[in-house]
């Protein structure tokens, strides 16, 4: 039997891993790739389910681009309804951003060409129609760097999603009160009990949650829909993906939260772990064993595997609840454990502990510069009536936020609601520069979680003169109006 070198083993095990069933061979920079928005069938909890997907030319979900390769993609709509796909975290020309307000919808049977230079890192792509994203029209988009190629490590993708056997229309009807659920304000089902405030033992509440000192004994709203399953790479822990790894090896875990309404804690099970990038951009390594991730966010975690040849679960724990999903890293010959889909205890809220956001520091921060413009963006809404707003208005009544191309902009998201909001800005990378009243030189991001009754301030340099969408990445909030536009104007 031929003995594989370490690098050869990594290549072979990656080929066996469903998490990397994305075309990853070296390609010419000008080669065109194909994606198809289509239906597919999954088995969830022993039942067949028809969902949507973004299928590549090899039949897998999503894309992997090699260093220097352009995002040269032909997207075909094989659905029976119109669609439009957004390249989340990338900065294409505005005409290729994939949003309904500025780009034409892709009709059934139509094909559209995209071509731009992508940013390296961990990204994803998804329909910008809430019902379609709830139905899993989303997939990974990995852009590898030269450093990734040179590194002696294995890459593993964990793509998270929440799943319901009900139609997206039924899901949104229940969330918004169409079946009386949200209107009834069943706080028990929504984990609205005071125990879910996110207070951590031994920590002062105000210190944990800067800018939230006014909450007092109030509790934030969480988890306004009970999904039937929580998926990692389209699978539950009843039948998880098992990824072949090498003892004493190194793994770069790329986690993408593509869930429509769910935030998680990523638990490495005690493995030596360091967070090294968020939303596609490197951060100074942050050692921990649990990492919070909100809807739309991504993270890259470096794992050092021991030599004991034991299988190691990597779990995603649903915030404020007991549900969990994940995958298993398994050396050859290891025993695969049976894992429950529910943990023994509820997991704290993601927005209840902002220590990680406060600790993150970008490797390549924005250049030091005074702000040319400052904006306060008010986030509002409530569970009943279930309507969510930006600056007091829904999408239909929005007033775009004006900025000038090239200007350094500081924007404070001031959340006046009792629910956290993962705020996503299209067409820009921003830096977190304050959490509450605490200034910092934080991470570069494209999606930031704003805690209930708290604030987060971001800074960015205004890009292409065009309307860029800005919205909450919780699909129930987006569907009921929590969207607006950043109107970038050309220099006079």
Secondary structure by P-SEA (a helix, b strand, c coil): cccccaaaaaaaaaaaccccccccccccccbbbbbbbcccccccccbbbbbccccccccccccccccccccbbbbbcccccccccccccccccccccccccccccccccbbbbbbccccccccccccccaaaaaaccbbbbbbbccccccccbbbbbbbbbbbbcccaaaaaaaaacccccccccccccccccccccccccccccccccccccccccbbbbcccccccccccccccccccbbbbbbcccccbbbbbccccbbbbbbbccccccccccccccccccccccbbbbcccccbbbbbbbccccbbbbbbbbcccccccccccccccbbbbbbbbcccccccccccccccccccbbbccccccccccbbbbbbbbccccccccccccccccbbbbbbbccccbbbbbbcccccccccccccccccccccccccccccccccbbbbccccbbbbbbccccccbbbbbccaaaaaaacccccbbbbccc
